[in-house]
């Protein structure tokens, strides 16, 4: 065990990072985050401190500065190699220098180098970024401050150009040697109804009588055992809007930063008749992470979730289940039609799944899935479950994008520290939806919401048209919209060039096809720029444009590198990214922030000691270790078995809901047998005796199951709603007699008062 007296790393070196202070400002659905990192060198020699830490994958890092004594040095964005050389030269010459760079393999990992910090000297680093907040299933807005950086598994043969420069030092969360303070200010045109968090918060303070402004703080003593998650709820549902932001006066007109930029927020509301219909076709491919880091509760929750999914898939669909670690497995050689036989075979194999496949190599199973021929009239829907501990994030996302025309991808980040860049990137490029399951969240409701999205009719041929005054032209900064979902926001960024003396109003039209019918939505908006928005929208737009160009540059890799024309195109894309990054002051994969303290005339003397500042890793029961993974600290998980494959505890009794669900047939019905009676808390005789004479046994059993769900499990309705719909469809198809009598007798037996209409009967 590491001696935790004083500030030391896992190698027992003193740690120069003392504290992290985070201030969050949320305006409607956009967040600005200012982080201050306070360093102090308590050693007798000059130090170089290196801190590798996570940020949200879609953050636009737009400011980096350092304060040493009374001197503030504001960093500039430069081409990455140029910035590294300037940093190395400055440190070699005994100057103080600061370097902030984004990982070339994953946009949610950053490396901060603090060079030549003299003995006894303090330095304060200020880092600012802006990001959009994702809308959750319950209409809350989710902000995540990643406090945990899991070691990323690096598949063999995939080391990037940065090689081993970015090293993550992790310690158990109880030994993190610095403190975190966090405060948030929320403002919106609509009242703030509540703010929730998985971490302890001080009470919300409202700043005005309308309750449209509020502040909240993280309670003292954050343990670094989880990411800091805030869920913000506004009183009115989200509405479509367009915000126009004035360009920067000092920038050239015609450039992204010099022209006005607009952010269009879409919240589609589809007709109820269309939304209530559920597709009866599709190929559902479930890809489950079974690497060692998925051990314990994670793999158990994943098994339970697969049970619900397999019971909710409609008859007539096709399905397969893949699982991966250092290698991958699949239940069937190719996707099979969903029926009782294939469902039972799959569930038997799911029950035996453990987190015992080693590392996290997701690329190969994805390639195998995409090589499988598509099934006619069965659109492919891919569900990916992972804790996101991969090192080759961009490679994975590029593969999904290349195959986006043949499928939709729904992704689920499991646990603290899941890579937001990977989970959001999979869904964005795959035209699906991303969900995160952290803390005490139940996985099942979120997964079932995504299954509902997958079963809803696809939105096709999305187009955005602009009606603007003459003299004003529009340039799209976002890639085309790949997917629209009911109640989920889509964002579009555009640049307006030119001026008009005419009307100061514009109109945008979003057109799409849904279930064979064309739909159009119009939104009128003022071209007059919003007040006090600074350059937030410009920076988010620049980040969007940079990410699109980076993705195009990656797609030019591989085959294009073989010929001169392809290589030249790739260089042009990279050059464009660098130019846009430098112009907007927003970080990219090909640039870095560099600051050198040139006011200090005296060179710092003596050899430079390197100190890697550790990041927290939550204590949990770890599974198999594998080569390629950073070393993990020992945990105190005691195993009765001597097997090293996993540390699965003795299984508690099964949840009553899952017990009932496990008995449902693929067709949607239940069978009248002792297992059903036990799941309902009755004996076989108690269930058999009150059956109305005209009712068939499976009709009676199915009505009892539906009454039990509606009577006792309404709080978990999201989890069983689809399989209940399947049961109701089965009853209707039977044209069963005696359903009314079954409902009355079932209510009497179970002590419920479920109305026939309420149960969909």
C-alpha positions in Angstrom: 0.0 0.0 0.0 1.2 3.5 -0.9 2.2 5.6 2.1 -0.2 8.5 1.8 1.4 11.0 4.1 2.1 14.2 2.0 1.6 14.5 -1.7 3.2 11.6 -3.5 2.6 9.5 -6.6 2.3 5.7 -6.7 6.2 5.7 -7.2 6.4 7.7 -3.9 7.5 10.9 -5.6 6.1 14.2 -4.3 3.1 15.5 -6.4 3.1 19.1 -7.4 -0.7 19.4 -8.2 -2.4 20.8 -5.0 -6.0 21.5 -6.1 -8.4 21.7 -8.9 -11.2 24.4 -9.0 -14.0 24.1 -11.5 -16.6 26.8 -12.3 -19.5 25.9 -14.6 -21.8 28.4 -16.3 -24.8 26.9 -18.1 -26.9 29.1 -20.4 -29.9 27.2 -21.6 -28.2 24.1 -23.1 -24.6 25.4 -23.6 -22.0 25.1 -20.8 -18.8 27.1 -20.3 -16.3 25.5 -17.9 -13.3 27.2 -16.3 -10.9 24.9 -14.5 -8.0 26.2 -12.4 -5.2 23.8 -11.5 -2.9 25.0 -8.7 0.7 23.6 -8.7 3.5 24.0 -6.2 7.0 22.6 -6.2 7.9 21.5 -2.7 11.1 19.9 -3.7 14.7 21.3 -3.8 15.1 20.9 -7.6 13.2 22.3 -10.5 10.3 20.1 -11.7 8.4 19.2 -14.9 4.9 18.1 -13.9 2.9 16.1 -16.5 -0.9 15.6 -15.9 -3.0 13.4 -18.3 -6.7 13.9 -17.7 -10.1 13.5 -19.3 -12.4 16.2 -20.8 -15.8 15.7 -22.5 -15.1 14.3 -26.0 -17.1 17.1 -27.7 -15.6 20.0 -25.7 -14.1 23.0 -27.5 -11.0 24.0 -25.5 -10.7 27.7 -26.2 -8.4 29.3 -23.5 -5.2 28.2 -21.7 -3.1 30.5 -19.5 -0.7 30.3 -16.6 0.0 32.6 -13.7 3.4 32.5 -12.1 3.8 35.0 -9.2 2.3 38.2 -10.6 2.9 37.3 -14.3 0.1 35.9 -16.5 1.1 34.1 -19.7 -1.7 33.5 -22.2 -1.1 30.5 -24.5 -1.3 30.5 -28.2 -2.6 27.8 -30.5 0.2 26.5 -32.8 0.7 23.5 -35.0 1.5 20.6 -32.6 5.0 19.7 -33.6 6.0 23.4 -33.6 4.4 23.8 -30.2 6.3 20.8 -28.8 9.6 22.0 -30.2 9.0 25.5 -28.7 8.2 23.9 -25.3 11.3 21.6 -25.4 13.6 24.6 -26.4 12.2 26.8 -23.6 12.6 24.1 -20.9 16.1 23.2 -22.2 17.0 26.9 -21.9 15.8 27.0 -18.3 12.6 29.0 -19.1 9.2 28.3 -17.7 6.9 26.7 -20.3 3.4 25.2 -20.4 2.0 22.9 -23.1 -1.6 21.6 -23.5 -2.2 19.0 -26.2 -5.1 16.7 -27.2 -4.4 13.0 -27.7 -4.1 12.1 -31.3 -5.9 8.8 -30.6 -8.9 10.1 -28.6 -10.3 13.6 -28.4 -11.3 13.2 -24.7 -7.8 12.9 -23.3 -5.5 15.8 -22.8 -1.9 16.1 -21.6 -0.7 19.2 -19.6 3.0 19.7 -19.2 4.3 22.3 -16.7 8.0 22.8 -17.4 10.7 24.3 -15.2 8.9 25.0 -12.0 11.6 26.2 -9.6 11.9 25.0 -6.0 9.2 26.6 -3.8 7.5 28.2 -6.8 3.7 28.0 -7.4 1.9 28.1 -10.7 -1.8 28.5 -11.4 -3.1 27.0 -14.8 -6.4 28.2 -16.2 -8.2 26.1 -18.7 -11.5 27.0 -20.4 -13.8 25.0 -22.7 -17.4 25.2 -24.0 -19.7 22.2 -24.7 -23.3 21.4 -25.5 -25.4 19.5 -23.0 -27.1 16.3 -24.0 -30.8 15.8 -23.5 -31.7 12.7 -21.4 -34.8 10.4 -21.6 -36.5 12.4 -18.9 -35.8 15.8 -20.6 -33.0 16.6 -18.2 -29.8 18.2 -19.5 -26.6 16.2 -18.6 -23.3 17.8 -17.8 -20.4 15.5 -16.9 -17.1 16.6 -15.4 -14.9 13.5 -16.0 -12.9 13.1 -12.7 -12.0 9.6 -13.5 -9.6 8.5 -16.3 -9.6 4.8 -16.8 -6.5 3.2 -18.3 -7.2 2.8 -22.1 -6.5 -0.6 -23.6 -4.1 -0.2 -26.5 -4.5 -3.0 -29.1 -1.2 -4.4 -30.3 0.2 -2.8 -33.5 -1.9 0.3 -33.2 0.5 2.8 -31.5 0.0 6.3 -32.9 2.6 8.9 -33.7 2.5 10.1 -30.1 3.8 6.7 -29.1 4.3 6.3 -25.4 4.6 10.0 -24.6 1.1 10.2 -23.0 1.3 8.0 -20.0 -1.5 7.7 -17.5 -0.6 7.2 -13.9 -3.6 6.0 -11.9 -4.1 5.5 -8.2 -7.1 4.3 -6.2 -9.6 7.1 -5.6 -8.9 7.1 -1.9 -5.3 8.1 -2.5 -5.8 11.0 -4.9 -3.4 13.6 -3.6 -5.3 16.8 -4.6 -8.7 18.4 -3.9 -11.6 19.3 -6.2 -14.0 22.2 -5.7 -16.9 22.6 -8.1 -19.6 25.3 -8.4 -22.3 25.8 -11.1 -24.4 28.8 -12.2 -27.5 28.0 -14.4 -29.5 30.5 -16.3 -32.3 30.0 -18.9 -35.3 31.9 -20.3 -37.4 29.2 -18.6 -37.5 28.4 -14.8 -35.0 25.9 -13.5 -37.2 23.2 -11.8 -34.4 21.1 -10.2 -30.7 20.2 -10.3 -29.6 16.6 -9.4 -26.3 14.9 -9.1 -24.8 11.5 -8.4 -22.4 13.3 -6.1 -23.4 15.1 -2.9 -24.5 18.7 -3.5 -25.2 21.7 -1.3 -28.8 22.9 -1.7 -29.7 24.8 -4.9 -29.8 28.6 -4.4 -32.2 30.6 -6.7 -31.1 34.0 -7.6 -34.4 35.5 -8.7 -38.1 35.1 -8.1 -38.7 33.6 -11.5 -36.2 30.8 -10.6 -34.6 31.2 -14.0 -31.2 31.6 -12.4 -29.7 29.3 -9.8 -26.3 28.3 -8.3 -25.2 25.0 -6.8 -22.0 23.6 -5.3 -20.4 20.2 -4.9 -20.4 19.4 -1.2 -16.9 19.4 0.4 -14.8 16.3 0.5 -15.4 14.8 -3.0 -13.9 11.3 -3.0 -12.9 11.1 -6.6 -14.6 7.7 -6.8 -16.9 8.9 -9.6 -17.3 11.5 -12.4 -19.2 14.6 -11.3 -22.6 14.5 -13.1 -25.2 17.3 -13.0 -28.7 16.8 -14.4 -30.5 20.1 -15.0 -34.3 20.3 -15.5 -36.2 23.3 -16.9 -39.9 23.7 -16.3 -41.0 23.8 -19.9 -40.1 21.2 -22.5 -37.3 22.1 -24.9 -38.3 24.2 -27.9 -36.7 24.7 -31.3 -34.6 27.8 -31.4 -32.0 29.7 -33.5 -29.3 31.9 -31.9 -27.2 34.3 -34.0 -23.9 35.5 -32.6 -21.9 38.5 -33.9 -18.5 37.9 -35.4 -15.3 39.1 -33.7 -14.5 42.7 -34.6 -10.8 42.0 -34.9 -11.2 39.1 -37.3 -11.4 39.3 -41.1 -15.0 39.5 -42.6 -15.6 36.4 -44.6 -13.7 34.2 -42.1 -15.5 31.9 -39.6 -14.6 34.1 -36.6 -15.3 37.4 -38.5 -18.8 36.6 -39.7 -22.0 36.0 -37.7 -22.6 32.3 -36.8 -26.0 30.7 -36.0 -26.8 27.7 -33.8 -30.0 26.0 -34.8 -31.5 23.6 -32.2 -34.1 21.1 -33.4 -36.5 19.2 -31.2 -38.7 17.1 -33.6 -42.2 16.2 -32.5 -43.5 13.4 -34.6 -47.2 12.5 -35.0 -48.5 10.2 -32.2 -50.0 7.8 -34.8 -46.5 7.2 -36.3 -44.7 7.0 -33.0 -47.1 4.4 -31.5 -46.3 2.0 -34.4 -43.4 -0.4 -33.8 -41.5 -2.0 -36.6 -41.8 -5.7 -37.0 -38.6 -6.1 -39.0 -34.9 -5.5 -38.4 -31.6 -7.2 -37.8 -30.5 -6.5 -34.2 -26.8 -7.1 -33.4 -25.8 -6.7 -29.8 -22.1 -6.2 -29.1 -21.1 -6.7 -25.5 -17.7 -5.7 -23.8 -16.5 -8.7 -21.8 -13.0 -7.3 -21.0 -11.7 -7.6 -17.4 -12.8 -4.1 -16.5 -16.5 -5.1 -17.0 -16.4 -7.4 -14.0 -18.7 -7.4 -11.0 -22.0 -5.5 -11.2 -21.3 -4.3 -14.8 -21.5 -7.7 -16.4 -24.4 -8.8 -14.3 -26.4 -5.7 -15.4 -25.4 -6.3 -19.0 -26.8 -9.9 -18.7 -30.1 -8.7 -17.2 -30.3 -6.0 -20.0 -29.8 -8.6 -22.7 -32.6 -10.6 -21.2 -35.0 -7.7 -21.5 -33.8 -6.9 -25.0 -34.3 -10.5 -26.2 -37.8 -10.6 -24.8 -38.7 -7.3 -26.4 -37.5 -8.0 -30.0 -40.6 -8.5 -32.2 -41.2 -11.8 -34.0 -40.0 -11.8 -37.6 -36.8 -9.9 -36.8 -33.2 -11.3 -37.0 -30.6 -11.1 -34.2 -27.1 -12.1 -33.1 -25.0 -11.4 -30.0 -21.3 -10.7 -30.2 -19.0 -10.3 -27.2 -15.4 -9.1 -27.1 -12.2 -8.7 -25.1 -8.7 -9.5 -26.5 -10.7 -11.8 -28.9 -14.4 -11.9 -29.9 -17.2 -14.5 -29.9 -20.6 -14.7 -31.5 -23.6 -16.8 -30.5 -24.6 -17.7 -34.1 -22.3 -17.8 -37.2 -24.7 -15.3 -38.8 -27.8 -13.5 -37.6 -30.8 -15.9 -37.1 -34.5 -15.3 -37.3 -36.0 -14.5 -33.8 -38.2 -17.4 -32.5 -38.6 -19.5 -29.4 -35.8 -21.9 -30.3 -33.2 -19.2 -31.2 -34.2 -17.0 -28.2 -33.7 -19.9 -25.7 -30.4 -20.9 -27.2 -29.1 -17.2 -27.0 -30.4 -16.8 -23.4 -28.6 -20.0 -22.2 -25.3 -18.6 -23.5 -26.0 -15.1 -22.1 -26.4 -16.5 -18.6 -22.9 -17.9 -18.7 -21.2 -14.7 -19.9 -18.5 -13.3 -17.6 -16.0 -10.5 -17.9 -13.2 -13.0 -18.9 -12.1 -12.1 -22.4 -9.0 -9.9 -21.5 -8.4 -6.5 -23.1 -10.8 -4.2 -25.0 -10.3 -4.8 -28.7 -13.6 -3.6 -30.3 -12.3 -3.0 -33.8 -12.1 -6.6 -35.0 -15.7 -7.6 -34.0 -17.0 -4.5 -35.7 -15.1 -5.4 -38.9 -16.6 -8.9 -38.7 -20.1 -7.5 -38.2 -19.8 -5.1 -41.2 -18.5 -8.0 -43.4 -21.8 -9.9 -42.9 -24.2 -9.4 -45.8 -27.3 -7.3 -45.1 -30.6 -9.2 -44.9 -33.2 -7.9 -47.4 -35.9 -5.7 -45.8 -34.3 -6.1 -42.3 -32.5 -2.8 -41.5 -29.4 -3.5 -39.3 -29.4 -2.0 -35.8 -26.2 -2.3 -33.8 -26.2 -2.0 -30.0 -22.7 -1.5 -28.4 -22.2 -1.9 -24.6 -18.8 -1.0 -23.3 -17.0 0.8 -20.5 -15.1 2.7 -23.2 -11.6 1.8 -22.1 -10.1 1.7 -25.6 -7.0 3.6 -26.9 -7.9 3.6 -30.6 -11.1 5.7 -30.4 -10.7 7.6 -33.6 -9.9 4.4 -35.6 -13.1 2.8 -34.2 -15.3 5.8 -35.0 -13.9 6.1 -38.5 -14.9 2.4 -39.2 -18.4 3.1 -38.0 -18.7 6.2 -40.2 -17.5 4.3 -43.3 -20.4 1.8 -42.7 -23.0 4.3 -41.7 -25.1 3.7 -44.8 -25.7 0.1 -43.9 -26.8 0.4 -40.2 -27.7 2.5 -37.2 -25.5 2.3 -34.1 -26.8 2.8 -30.5 -24.1 3.0 -27.9 -24.0 2.7 -24.1 -21.1 3.9 -21.9 -21.0 1.8 -18.7 -19.5 3.0 -15.5 -17.3 5.9 -14.4 -14.7 7.1 -16.8 -16.3 5.7 -20.0 -14.9 7.5 -23.0 -17.4 10.2 -24.0 -15.5 10.6 -27.3 -16.1 6.9 -28.1 -19.7 6.5 -26.9 -20.9 9.8 -28.5 -18.8 9.2 -31.6 -20.2 5.7 -32.3 -23.8 7.0 -32.1 -23.2 10.2 -34.0 -21.4 8.6 -36.9 -23.8 5.6 -36.8 -26.9 7.7 -36.9 -28.1 6.3 -33.6 -28.3 7.5 -30.0 -25.8 7.5 -27.1 -26.6 6.7 -23.4 -24.3 6.8 -20.3 -24.9 4.6 -17.3 -23.0 5.8 -14.2 -23.3 5.5 -10.4 -26.5 3.9 -9.3 -28.2 4.3 -12.7 -30.2 1.3 -13.9 -29.0 0.3 -17.3 -32.3 -1.2 -18.4 -34.6 1.9 -18.8 -31.9 3.7 -20.9 -31.3 0.7 -23.1 -35.1 0.1 -23.6 -35.5 3.8 -24.6 -32.9 3.2 -27.3 -34.6 0.0 -28.5 -37.8 2.1 -28.8 -35.9 4.5 -31.0 -34.6 1.6 -33.1 -38.1 0.2 -33.5 -39.5 3.5 -34.6 -39.7 4.4 -38.3 -36.4 5.9 -39.5 -36.4 9.5 -40.5 -35.1 9.7 -44.1 -33.9 12.5 -46.4 -33.3 15.2 -43.8 -32.6 18.6 -45.4 -32.2 22.1 -44.0 -33.1 25.1 -46.2 -32.5 28.7 -45.4 -34.6 31.7 -46.5 -32.5 34.9 -45.9 -32.6 38.5 -47.1 -30.8 39.2 -50.4 -27.1 39.9 -49.9 -26.8 37.3 -47.1 -25.4 33.8 -47.9 -25.1 30.8 -45.7 -22.3 28.2 -45.3 -23.0 24.9 -43.4 -20.4 24.2 -40.7 -22.0 21.0 -39.5 -22.1 17.7 -41.4 -25.6 16.7 -42.7 -28.0 15.5 -40.1 -27.8 11.6 -40.0 -30.7 10.9 -37.6 -33.6 12.6 -35.9 -35.4 11.1 -32.9 -38.5 12.1 -31.0 -37.7 14.4 -28.1 -34.0 14.5 -28.9 -32.1 17.6 -29.9 -30.1 18.0 -33.1 -27.8 21.0 -33.6 -26.8 22.7 -36.8 -24.1 25.4 -37.1 -24.0 27.8 -40.0 -22.0 30.9 -41.0 -23.7 34.0 -42.5 -21.7 36.1 -44.9 -22.7 39.5 -46.3 -25.1 42.1 -45.2 -28.6 43.3 -46.1 -30.4 46.5 -45.6 -33.7 44.7 -45.9 -35.5 42.5 -43.3 -33.6 41.5 -40.2 -35.4 38.2 -40.0 -34.6 34.8 -41.5 -36.4 31.5 -41.8 -35.1 27.9 -41.7 -37.1 24.9 -43.0 -36.3 21.3 -42.0 -37.8 18.7 -44.3 -37.8 14.9 -43.9 -39.7 11.8 -44.7 -41.1 9.6 -41.9 -43.0 6.4 -42.4 -43.5 7.3 -46.1 -44.9 10.7 -45.4 -43.1 14.1 -46.0 -42.9 16.5 -43.1 -41.7 20.1 -43.0 -41.0 22.3 -39.9 -40.4 26.1 -40.2 -38.7 28.3 -37.7 -38.5 32.1 -38.0 -35.6 33.9 -36.2 -34.1 37.3 -35.8 -30.8 37.9 -37.6 -29.9 40.5 -34.9 -27.1 39.0 -32.9 -27.8 37.9 -29.3 -26.3 40.0 -26.5 -23.6 38.9 -24.1 -23.0 35.5 -25.8 -19.3 36.3 -26.3 -17.9 33.9 -28.8 -19.4 30.7 -27.4 -21.4 29.8 -30.5 -18.4 30.6 -32.8 -16.2 28.2 -30.7 -18.7 25.4 -30.8 -19.1 25.9 -34.5 -15.3 25.9 -35.0 -15.1 22.7 -32.9 -17.8 21.1 -35.1 -16.1 22.1 -38.3 -12.7 20.9 -37.0 -14.1 17.5 -36.0 -15.6 17.1 -39.5 -12.4 17.9 -41.2 -10.4 15.6 -38.9 -12.8 12.8 -39.7 -12.4 13.4 -43.5 -8.6 13.5 -43.0 -8.7 10.1 -41.2 -10.9 8.7 -44.0 -8.3 9.7 -46.5 -5.9 7.4 -44.6 -5.2 3.8 -45.6 -5.7 3.4 -49.3 -5.3 7.1 -50.2 -1.9 7.2 -48.6 -0.7 4.8 -51.3 -0.9 7.4 -54.1 0.4 10.9 -54.3 -3.0 12.5 -55.0 -4.6 10.9 -51.8 -1.6 12.0 -49.7 -1.8 15.5 -51.0 -5.6 15.7 -50.2 -4.8 14.5 -46.7 -2.2 17.2 -46.2 -4.6 19.8 -47.4 -7.3 18.7 -44.9 -4.7 18.7 -42.1 -3.5 22.2 -43.1 -7.1 23.4 -43.1 -7.7 22.0 -39.6 -4.5 23.8 -38.3 -5.6 27.1 -39.9 -9.1 26.9 -38.5 -7.8 25.9 -35.0 -5.2 28.7 -34.9 -7.8 31.3 -36.2 -10.5 30.3 -33.7 -8.3 29.5 -30.8 -10.0 26.0 -30.4 -7.8 22.9 -29.9 -7.6 20.1 -32.4 -5.7 16.8 -32.9 -3.0 18.7 -35.0 -2.5 21.7 -32.8 -1.5 22.5 -29.1 -1.6 25.4 -26.7 1.9 26.7 -25.9 2.9 29.4 -23.3 6.4 30.5 -22.5 7.3 32.8 -19.7 9.7 35.2 -21.4 9.7 37.8 -18.6 11.9 35.6 -16.4 15.4 36.7 -17.4 17.2 34.3 -15.2 17.5 30.7 -16.4 16.4 28.0 -14.0 19.4 26.0 -13.0 19.8 22.3 -12.2 18.5 19.0 -13.6 14.8 18.8 -14.3 12.8 16.2 -12.4 9.7 14.7 -14.1 6.6 14.1 -12.0 3.5 12.3 -13.4 0.4 13.5 -11.6 -1.9 10.6 -10.9 -5.6 10.5 -12.0 -8.2 8.8 -9.9 -9.4 5.3 -10.7 -12.5 4.1 -8.8 -11.9 1.1 -6.5 -13.7 -1.9 -8.0 -13.3 -5.6 -8.4 -11.0 -6.0 -11.4 -11.1 -8.9 -13.8 -8.3 -10.2 -15.9 -5.3 -8.1 -16.6 -3.9 -8.2 -20.1 -0.9 -6.9 -21.9 -1.4 -3.5 -23.4 -3.4 -2.2 -20.4 -1.7 0.2 -18.0 -0.9 -1.5 -14.6 -3.9 -1.5 -12.3 -3.7 -1.0 -8.6 -4.5 -4.0 -6.4 -8.0 -4.0 -5.0 -9.2 -5.6 -1.8 -11.7 -7.9 -3.5 -11.5 -11.3 -1.8 -12.4 -14.3 -3.9 -13.5 -17.7 -2.5 -12.5 -19.4 -5.7 -8.9 -19.5 -6.7 -9.9 -18.8 -10.3 -8.4 -15.6 -11.7 -11.0 -15.3 -14.4 -13.4 -13.0 -12.5 -14.6 -12.1 -9.0 -18.3 -12.7 -9.4 -19.9 -12.8 -6.0 -22.5 -15.3 -5.0 -25.7 -14.4 -7.0 -28.5 -12.9 -4.9 -32.1 -14.0 -5.6 -33.3 -12.8 -9.0 -35.3 -9.6 -9.2 -39.1 -10.5 -9.4 -39.5 -8.4 -12.5 -36.7 -10.2 -14.3 -38.0 -13.6 -13.0 -41.4 -12.9 -14.7 -39.8 -11.5 -17.9 -37.6 -14.6 -18.2 -40.7 -16.8 -18.5 -42.2 -14.9 -21.5 -42.2 -16.8 -24.8 -40.8 -15.3 -28.0 -44.3 -15.0 -29.3 -45.2 -12.7 -26.4 -47.4 -15.0 -24.3 -46.7 -16.7 -20.9 -47.4 -20.4 -20.1 -49.5 -21.5 -17.1 -47.0 -23.5 -15.0 -45.5 -23.6 -11.5 -42.7 -21.2 -12.6 -45.2 -18.5 -13.4 -47.1 -19.1 -10.2 -43.9 -18.7 -8.2 -43.0 -15.5 -10.1 -46.4 -14.1 -9.1 -45.9 -15.2 -5.5 -48.6 -17.9 -5.6 -48.8 -21.7 -5.6 -49.7 -23.6 -8.7 -53.2 -24.4 -7.3 -53.9 -20.8 -6.4 -53.2 -19.8 -10.0 -55.0 -22.7 -11.7 -58.3 -22.6 -9.7 -59.7 -19.2 -10.6 -59.1 -19.5 -14.4 -62.3 -18.6 -16.2 -63.7 -21.7 -18.0 -63.8 -20.3 -21.5 -60.2 -18.9 -21.4 -57.3 -20.9 -22.7 -54.4 -21.6 -20.3 -51.9 -19.4 -22.1 -54.4 -16.5 -22.4 -55.1 -16.7 -18.7 -51.4 -16.8 -17.9 -50.6 -13.8 -20.2 -53.4 -11.7 -18.7 -52.1 -12.5 -15.2 -48.6 -11.4 -16.2 -49.9 -8.1 -17.7 -52.0 -7.4 -14.5 -49.0 -8.0 -12.3 -46.8 -5.7 -14.4 -49.4 -2.9 -14.4 -50.3 -3.5 -10.7 -46.9 -3.8 -9.1 -44.2 -2.5 -11.5 -45.5 0.8 -13.0 -42.3 2.5 -11.7 -40.3 0.3 -14.1 -42.7 0.6 -17.0 -40.0 1.8 -19.4 -38.3 -1.6 -18.9 -41.3 -3.8 -19.7 -43.5 -1.7 -22.0 -42.3 -3.2 -25.3 -42.6 -6.8 -24.1 -46.1 -6.0 -22.8 -47.0 -4.5 -26.2 -45.9 -7.8 -27.7 -48.1 -9.7 -25.2 -51.1 -7.6 -26.1 -50.5 -8.1 -29.8 -50.3 -11.9 -29.2 -53.7 -11.8 -27.3 -55.3 -9.8 -30.2 -54.0 -12.2 -32.7 -55.6 -15.1 -30.8 -59.0 -13.4 -30.9 -59.2 -14.9 -27.5 -62.6 -15.3 -25.7 -63.0 -14.6 -22.0 -60.4 -11.8 -21.7 -62.8 -9.6 -19.7 -63.4 -12.4 -17.2 -59.7 -13.1 -17.0 -59.0 -9.4 -16.1 -61.7 -9.5 -13.3 -60.5 -12.9 -12.0 -56.8 -11.8 -12.2 -57.4 -8.6 -10.3 -59.2 -10.6 -7.6 -56.3 -13.2 -7.4 -53.5 -10.7 -7.3 -55.2 -8.0 -5.2 -55.0 -5.4 -8.0 -57.4 -3.0 -9.7 -56.0 -2.8 -13.2 -58.5 -1.6 -15.8 -58.8 -3.5 -19.1 -58.1 -0.4 -21.1 -55.1 0.6 -19.0 -53.5 -2.8 -19.8 -54.1 -2.3 -23.5 -56.7 -5.0 -23.6 
